[in-house]
């Protein structure tokens, strides 16, 4: 009875504390993993939304994303919306030309640069259609290797229909 400041624990109390600490550690690990996955999914969704909103809000003959933000070793697809504002059906073809700073070669296209991305596409009067291509960055340097994809659309008769550019920003 003379025990001052002594704490006695039963074996059951010690086991409950050990199990509680283990469950807490596992729970915290699971929560951290879940939030990491949510962050990755959110980043991807925001990148897709940026591309989609760049395409939807066009006026005139063509709508493209204004900017593609890419990593130094990345691949992304882009979509270009074409609108026929004429009163009759038209047939168009589109080419994509990648323009990079002098000496830069890390940005390439799918198909390759300065190639057709669409041929003989018929667009009914007042309607829209969608064409697309891809961009690859291989060994680019952040900011220094940024470039532009120039989209040129011509009618079958050879007359220019419209042109637009997509800026490519390389970010680490």
Secondary structure, 3 states (H helix, E strand, C coil): CCCCCCCCCCHHHHHHHHHHHHHHHHHHHHHHHHHHHHHHHHHHHHHHHHHHHHHHCCCCCEECCCEEEECCCEEEEEEEEEECCCCCCEEEEEEEEEEECCCCCCEEEECCCCEEEEEEEEECCCCEEEEEEEEEECCCCCCCCCEEEEEEEEECCCCEEEEEEEEEEECC
